[in-house]
Structures are given as structure tokens and as C-alpha cells.
């Protein structure tokens, strides 16, 4: 059974997440016994924003020694079986050592990262990225050592620079693709409400983090934007929050206006992030 230690205020792990974690520990102890030193949760669970049926289980697993290729093959089986047994919530995370966790980001992408039941890639643990900050500040200890055991100091100047780079890379390209005709993104922003929510609240979370040097949920970021951005953008923010909540009644009578408002807002936020 899961024994949790928490940092800052106590945090409750949702029951469906506990069920998935218990099944995961049973499998990993059977197939890779005595391999894990610690396992930590971050993401929506750790900041109280978990939504059953929507959210994933984000984790970092610290291993006692470097994961070998044969270990990776076993982990592939474990995560494949977990996805079959529990399609939702999905176990998404990285396996790394203490050395990886405390490294100065030397660029070696050596840590296996699993998402949606599959090995997706090998990554470096970046100490000056928002996930590392979230682990340090809000992480939940599910198994093993207190998070304070590791040297996880975060340089917010560099972290904010990385967030702005993400804004000017991924998100600016996303906006440009949505404006380019013909493209799937161009059409999708008319037809798919989830794209509106993804884009509007995605950039808003980065806006919040860059301004406040902290992290919040998509809902929290939307509420924050309603207090801090011009009123002209409030309708599209409220629409994104409406989509996120599952409310079926749109605030827009025109999908064209909703699309245009979303792009206008995202362009405004991208500009603001570059000026902070």
C-alpha cells in the first residue's frame, strides 16, 4: 500500500490514483525488485488540480542505479500492462538516478520517459524547468526519501528564460500554424473546442509562471488572467474555462469570432511574456 509524505500543506492523493499506483508498485516490485529508491508525484495531483477522467499521473522515479537496456525492456512491459489495465489515469514519467537529479544539465538525454503506456524518448532532467520547480516546491513523496534530500536549487532567471523560449518556439509556431491556410490547425481551431482551451489556457499558465515565479493549474491561470489582462480578452478566457469545465453552453454565437479572439489573445500573451 502507498505510504505518502507531503511537503508544505498535506495533500490528498485521489483514490483512483492510489489504485493505479498500488498496481504499479506490485508490478515493478515483482519484475524489477529493489530497483526504485524513491517515487514522487508532481503535476495536477500535487497542486490540487487533478480531474478524474482528464488528468494524468505525472511522476519522477529515482532508481538506485542507472537503468539498463534490459531494465527498459521490462519497464516497457510494465507500462504497457498498466495502460491496458488502467487506460485512465495514465502513468507519465521519467526514470532517473540521484546523479541525474542533481546534475547541472550536461545535455546527455539518458533518462527513459514513458507516456501513454509507451517509451516515448530519453530525456535530460532539467533543473531549471518548471517541472523541476514543481517537484521541489509541491512534489508528493509516494515512496522513499524526502525531496529535500536532493540538491534541487532552481535559478528562476534561467527558468523564466526557458519559459520565454518555449513561448517563442512551441506556442508561437502553434499560433502561426493555426493562422496558415490551408492547414489542419487552421481548420481545427474552428471545429475543435478543445484546441481553444489548449491554446488559451496553455499560454496563460506560462504567463502566470513568468509573472509570479510559481505554478498554477490551467483553471487557476485562467482566473488569474481575468484579474490581470484587459477586459477585451475576458470572453475568450471565460470560454476556455467553460470548455475545460465541461459546460456545454458556449459564450460565442460564432466560431469565427471565437477563433479570432483566441488567436488575438494568444498573440497578446506571447508579446506580454516577452516584455516581462
C-alpha positions as CSV (number, residue, x, y, z in Angstrom):
1,X,0.0,0.0,0.0
2,X,1.1,3.6,-0.6
3,X,2.6,5.5,2.3
4,X,2.9,9.2,1.4
5,X,4.9,12.0,2.9
6,X,4.0,15.5,1.9
7,X,5.7,18.9,1.8
8,X,4.1,22.2,2.7
9,X,0.4,21.6,3.5
10,X,-0.8,18.0,3.4
11,X,-2.1,16.8,0.0
12,X,-4.6,14.1,-0.6
13,X,-4.0,11.6,-3.4
14,X,-7.2,10.8,-5.2
15,X,-8.5,7.3,-4.7
16,X,-8.3,6.3,-8.4
17,X,-4.6,7.5,-8.4
18,X,-3.9,5.4,-5.4
19,X,-5.4,2.3,-7.1
20,X,-3.2,2.8,-10.2
21,X,0.0,3.4,-8.0
22,X,-0.7,0.3,-5.9
23,X,-1.0,-1.8,-9.1
24,X,2.2,-0.2,-10.5
25,X,4.2,-0.9,-7.4
26,X,3.0,-4.5,-7.3
27,X,4.2,-5.0,-10.9
28,X,7.6,-3.2,-10.5
29,X,8.5,-5.0,-7.3
30,X,7.7,-8.3,-9.0
31,X,9.6,-7.6,-12.2
32,X,12.3,-5.2,-11.1
33,X,12.7,-5.8,-7.3
34,X,14.6,-3.3,-5.2
35,X,15.1,-1.1,-8.2
36,X,13.3,2.1,-7.0
37,X,14.8,4.4,-4.4
38,X,12.0,6.9,-4.5
39,X,8.9,7.9,-6.4
40,X,7.5,11.4,-6.5
41,X,4.3,12.9,-7.9
42,X,4.1,16.3,-9.5
43,X,1.6,17.8,-12.0
44,X,-2.1,18.2,-11.3
45,X,-2.2,15.8,-8.4
46,X,0.4,17.8,-6.4
47,X,-1.2,21.2,-6.9
48,X,-4.8,20.0,-6.1
49,X,-5.9,20.3,-9.8
50,X,-6.5,16.7,-10.6
51,X,-9.6,15.9,-12.6
52,X,-10.8,12.3,-12.8
53,X,-11.0,11.1,-16.4
54,X,-8.9,14.0,-17.7
55,X,-5.7,14.3,-15.7
56,X,-2.6,12.0,-15.9
57,X,-0.3,10.9,-13.1
58,X,3.0,12.7,-13.5
59,X,5.9,11.2,-11.7
60,X,9.7,11.0,-11.3
61,X,11.1,7.6,-10.3
62,X,14.6,7.8,-8.8
63,X,16.4,4.4,-9.2
64,X,19.2,3.1,-7.1
65,X,21.4,2.6,-10.1
66,X,21.3,3.5,-13.8
67,X,18.6,1.9,-15.8
68,X,20.0,-0.7,-18.2
69,X,18.6,-1.5,-21.6
70,X,17.2,-4.8,-20.2
71,X,15.5,-2.8,-17.4
72,X,14.0,-0.5,-20.1
73,X,12.5,-3.6,-21.8
74,X,10.9,-4.7,-18.6
75,X,9.6,-1.1,-18.0
76,X,8.0,-1.2,-21.5
77,X,6.1,-4.3,-20.4
78,X,5.0,-2.8,-17.1
79,X,3.8,0.4,-18.7
80,X,2.1,-1.4,-21.5
81,X,0.3,-3.6,-19.0
82,X,-0.6,-0.6,-16.8
83,X,-2.2,1.2,-19.8
84,X,-4.3,-1.9,-20.7
85,X,-5.4,-2.3,-17.1
86,X,-5.9,1.4,-16.4
87,X,-6.5,3.5,-19.6
88,X,-7.1,6.5,-17.4
89,X,-5.3,8.0,-15.5
90,X,-2.2,7.4,-17.5
91,X,1.2,7.0,-15.7
92,X,3.5,9.5,-17.3
93,X,7.0,10.0,-16.0
94,X,10.8,9.6,-16.1
95,X,13.3,7.2,-14.5
96,X,16.4,8.8,-13.3
97,X,19.2,8.5,-10.7
98,X,20.3,10.8,-7.9
99,X,23.1,11.9,-10.2
100,X,20.7,12.8,-12.9
101,X,18.5,14.7,-10.5
102,X,21.4,16.7,-9.1
103,X,23.3,17.3,-12.4
104,X,24.0,20.6,-14.0
105,X,22.1,19.7,-17.2
106,X,25.0,18.4,-19.2
107,X,22.8,17.7,-22.2
108,X,23.0,13.9,-22.1
109,X,19.5,12.6,-22.8
110,X,19.8,9.4,-20.9
111,X,16.6,9.1,-18.8
112,X,13.8,7.0,-20.2
113,X,10.5,8.8,-20.4
114,X,7.1,7.0,-20.5
115,X,3.8,8.4,-21.7
116,X,0.5,6.8,-22.5
117,X,1.9,3.3,-21.8
118,X,4.9,3.6,-24.2
119,X,8.6,4.6,-24.0
120,X,8.5,7.9,-25.8
121,X,12.1,9.1,-25.7
122,X,15.2,9.6,-23.5
123,X,15.4,12.9,-21.7
124,X,17.7,15.0,-19.5
125,X,16.3,16.2,-16.2
126,X,16.4,20.0,-16.4
127,X,16.7,21.6,-13.0
128,X,15.8,25.0,-14.4
129,X,12.5,23.9,-15.9
130,X,9.0,24.3,-14.5
131,X,8.6,20.6,-13.7
132,X,11.7,20.6,-11.5
133,X,10.5,23.6,-9.7
134,X,7.1,22.0,-9.2
135,X,8.8,18.8,-7.9
136,X,10.9,20.8,-5.5
137,X,8.0,23.0,-4.2
138,X,4.9,20.9,-4.4
139,X,6.1,17.3,-5.0
140,X,4.5,14.4,-3.1
141,X,6.7,11.7,-1.8
142,X,4.9,8.4,-2.5
143,X,7.9,6.1,-1.8
144,X,11.4,6.7,-0.5
145,X,13.4,9.8,0.6
146,X,12.2,13.3,1.3
147,X,12.6,15.6,-1.7
148,X,14.9,17.8,0.4
149,X,17.4,15.0,0.3
150,X,18.4,16.1,-3.2
151,X,20.0,19.3,-4.4
152,X,17.2,20.8,-6.5
153,X,18.0,24.5,-6.3
154,X,16.2,26.4,-9.2
155,X,17.5,29.5,-10.8
156,X,14.4,31.5,-11.7
157,X,16.2,33.8,-14.0
158,X,17.2,30.9,-16.2
159,X,13.8,29.2,-15.7
160,X,12.0,32.2,-16.9
161,X,14.3,32.5,-19.9
162,X,13.4,28.8,-20.7
163,X,9.7,29.6,-20.4
164,X,10.0,32.5,-22.8
165,X,11.9,30.3,-25.2
166,X,9.0,27.8,-25.0
167,X,6.6,30.7,-25.7
168,X,8.6,31.8,-28.7
169,X,9.2,28.3,-30.0
170,X,6.3,25.9,-29.5
171,X,3.5,28.3,-28.8
172,X,4.4,30.9,-31.5
173,X,4.6,28.1,-34.0
174,X,1.3,26.8,-32.8
175,X,-0.3,30.2,-33.4
176,X,1.3,30.5,-36.8
177,X,0.1,27.1,-37.9
178,X,-3.4,28.0,-36.8
179,X,-3.3,31.2,-39.0
180,X,-1.8,29.4,-42.0
181,X,-4.3,28.3,-44.7
182,X,-4.7,25.5,-45.6
183,X,-3.6,23.6,-42.5
184,X,-5.2,21.1,-40.1
185,X,-4.6,23.5,-37.3
186,X,-6.4,26.3,-39.2
187,X,-9.5,24.1,-39.6
188,X,-9.2,22.6,-36.1
189,X,-9.4,25.9,-34.4
190,X,-12.8,26.4,-36.0
191,X,-14.1,22.9,-35.3
192,X,-12.4,21.7,-32.1
193,X,-13.3,23.4,-28.8
194,X,-10.5,21.5,-27.0
195,X,-8.0,23.4,-29.3
196,X,-9.3,26.7,-28.0
197,X,-8.9,25.5,-24.4
198,X,-5.5,24.1,-25.0
199,X,-4.1,27.2,-26.7
200,X,-5.7,29.9,-24.5
201,X,-5.0,28.2,-21.1
202,X,-1.7,26.8,-22.2
203,X,-0.1,30.2,-22.9
204,X,-1.8,31.6,-19.8
205,X,-0.1,29.1,-17.5
206,X,3.3,30.3,-18.8
207,X,2.2,33.9,-18.4
208,X,1.3,33.2,-14.8
209,X,4.6,31.4,-14.1
210,X,6.8,34.1,-15.7
211,X,5.0,36.9,-13.8
212,X,4.7,35.2,-10.4
213,X,7.6,32.8,-10.3
214,X,5.3,30.0,-9.4
215,X,3.0,27.4,-11.0
216,X,-0.8,27.0,-11.0
217,X,-3.4,24.9,-12.7
218,X,-5.0,25.8,-16.1
219,X,-8.1,26.9,-14.2
220,X,-6.0,29.0,-11.8
221,X,-4.2,30.6,-14.6
222,X,-7.5,31.5,-16.3
223,X,-8.8,33.1,-13.2
224,X,-5.6,35.0,-12.7
225,X,-5.8,36.3,-16.3
226,X,-9.3,37.6,-15.7
227,X,-7.8,39.7,-12.9
228,X,-4.7,40.9,-14.8
229,X,-5.3,41.2,-18.6
230,X,-7.5,43.8,-20.4
231,X,-11.3,43.2,-20.3
232,X,-11.4,42.8,-24.1
233,X,-9.9,39.3,-23.6
234,X,-12.2,38.2,-20.8
235,X,-14.8,36.5,-23.1
236,X,-12.3,34.1,-24.7
237,X,-10.7,33.3,-21.3
238,X,-14.1,32.5,-19.9
239,X,-14.9,30.4,-23.0
240,X,-11.7,28.4,-22.4
241,X,-12.6,27.9,-18.8
242,X,-16.1,26.9,-19.8
243,X,-14.7,24.2,-22.2
244,X,-12.3,23.0,-19.5
245,X,-15.1,22.6,-17.0
246,X,-17.3,20.5,-19.4
247,X,-20.0,23.1,-19.6
248,X,-21.7,22.7,-23.0
249,X,-23.1,26.2,-23.4
250,X,-20.7,28.4,-25.4
251,X,-20.3,32.1,-24.8
252,X,-20.0,32.5,-28.5
253,X,-22.5,32.5,-31.3
254,X,-19.8,32.5,-34.0
255,X,-17.0,30.0,-34.3
256,X,-15.1,32.5,-36.5
257,X,-15.2,35.2,-33.8
258,X,-14.1,32.6,-31.1
259,X,-11.2,31.5,-33.3
260,X,-10.1,35.1,-34.0
261,X,-10.4,36.0,-30.3
262,X,-8.3,33.0,-29.3
263,X,-5.5,33.9,-31.7
264,X,-5.6,37.6,-30.8
265,X,-5.4,36.7,-27.1
266,X,-2.6,34.3,-27.6
267,X,-0.6,36.8,-29.6
268,X,-1.2,39.4,-26.8
269,X,0.1,36.9,-24.1
270,X,3.1,35.9,-26.2
271,X,4.0,39.6,-26.5
272,X,3.5,40.2,-22.8
273,X,5.6,37.3,-21.8
274,X,8.5,38.7,-23.9
275,X,8.1,42.0,-22.1
276,X,8.1,40.7,-18.5
